[in-house]
Amino acid sequence: MKLVLLFTTLAVLTTAVAQEEHPDCKYHGETYKFQESWPNNCARCTCLQASTVICGPDICSTCKYGSPTMYYPHKGFFLDGCKTCECYDGIVSCTKETELCEKQAAEENAARIAKELEEISDADLRL
């Protein structure tokens, strides 16, 4: 019994000493364990000795998009037809078509129909 108690006490003391040697890191309201890593924007951060947090390098990927392929910078915005797109660390995300594009498409369709009707009328006059 005394031997079990001795080993339990030794294990608890070893854990306490290890935690004291390598305390947790606090970073932007979050707590991280010693040697734990996490993403921070385009960088990786790591919890090191003495509660020190090291982050870097903050290198974000550019985006390849479209045909022909175009390259866009990190956090860059661009248009793809009627969609607004954004590049974020190598990933492109686009919105749906905007109201302006829907209105433009409706106006173009109305103009096309009017032109077709005009051509039909001209053909009827020639008969």
C-alpha positions in Angstrom: 0.0 0.0 0.0 2.8 2.4 0.9 4.5 1.6 -2.4 1.4 2.5 -4.4 1.0 5.7 -2.5 4.7 6.5 -3.1 4.3 5.9 -6.9 1.1 8.0 -7.0 2.7 10.9 -5.2 5.8 10.7 -7.5 3.6 10.7 -10.6 1.7 13.8 -9.3 4.9 15.6 -8.5 6.5 14.8 -11.9 3.4 16.1 -13.7 3.4 19.3 -11.5 7.1 19.9 -12.2 6.6 19.3 -16.0 3.7 21.8 -16.0 5.8 24.3 -14.1 8.7 23.9 -16.6 6.4 24.2 -19.6 3.4 26.4 -18.7 0.5 26.9 -21.1 0.6 29.8 -23.5 -2.2 32.4 -23.7 -2.7 33.9 -27.2 -5.7 36.1 -28.3 -7.9 34.8 -25.4 -7.1 31.1 -26.1 -4.9 28.8 -24.1 -2.5 26.4 -25.7 -0.4 23.6 -24.3 3.5 23.4 -24.6 4.5 22.6 -28.2 0.9 22.8 -29.5 0.7 24.5 -32.9 -2.3 26.2 -34.6 -3.1 28.2 -37.7 -3.1 32.0 -37.5 -4.1 33.6 -40.8 -1.6 32.3 -43.2 1.0 31.5 -40.5 1.4 28.8 -37.9 1.9 29.5 -34.2 3.6 27.3 -31.6 3.6 27.4 -27.8 7.2 27.2 -26.6 9.0 27.3 -23.3 8.3 30.1 -20.8 4.8 30.6 -22.3 6.3 32.1 -25.5 4.3 32.1 -28.7 6.1 32.2 -32.0 4.2 32.7 -35.2 5.4 32.8 -38.8 6.1 33.0 -41.5 3.0 34.8 -42.6 3.1 33.8 -46.3 -0.3 33.5 -48.0 -0.8 31.6 -51.2 -2.0 33.3 -54.4 -5.0 31.9 -56.2 -5.1 30.4 -59.7 -8.5 30.8 -61.3 -10.3 30.7 -64.6 -9.5 29.8 -68.2 -7.1 31.2 -69.3 -5.6 30.8 -65.8 -5.2 34.1 -64.0 -3.3 34.6 -60.7 -4.8 36.8 -57.9 -3.1 37.9 -54.7 -4.2 36.9 -51.2 -7.2 38.9 -50.1 -7.6 40.1 -53.7 -11.1 40.7 -55.1 -12.0 40.3 -58.8 -15.0 39.9 -61.0 -16.0 36.7 -62.9 -18.8 37.8 -65.2 -21.4 38.9 -62.7 -19.9 37.3 -59.7 -17.6 39.0 -57.2 -14.8 36.6 -56.1 -12.1 36.8 -53.4 -8.8 35.0 -53.0 -7.9 33.9 -49.5 -4.8 31.9 -49.0 -5.0 30.0 -52.3 -8.8 29.4 -52.2 -11.3 31.4 -54.4 -14.8 31.9 -53.2 -17.4 33.8 -55.4 -20.8 35.3 -54.7 -23.9 34.5 -56.7 -24.9 36.8 -59.5 -25.7 40.3 -58.3 -29.0 42.1 -58.8 -27.2 44.4 -61.2 -26.3 41.5 -63.4 -29.8 40.1 -63.3 -31.2 43.5 -64.3 -28.6 43.7 -67.1 -29.5 40.2 -68.3 -33.2 41.1 -68.4 -32.5 44.3 -70.4 -30.4 42.4 -72.9 -33.1 39.8 -73.3 -35.8 42.4 -73.8 -33.6 44.1 -76.4 -33.0 40.8 -78.2 -36.8 40.1 -78.3 -37.5 43.6 -79.6 -34.9 43.2 -82.3 -36.4 39.8 -83.3 -39.9 41.3 -83.4 -38.6 44.2 -85.6 -37.0 41.7 -88.0 -40.3 39.8 -88.3 -42.2 43.0 -89.0 -39.7 44.0 -91.7 -40.1 40.5 -93.3 -43.9 40.8 -93.2 -43.7 44.2 -95.0 -41.7 42.7 -97.9 -44.4 40.2 -98.6 
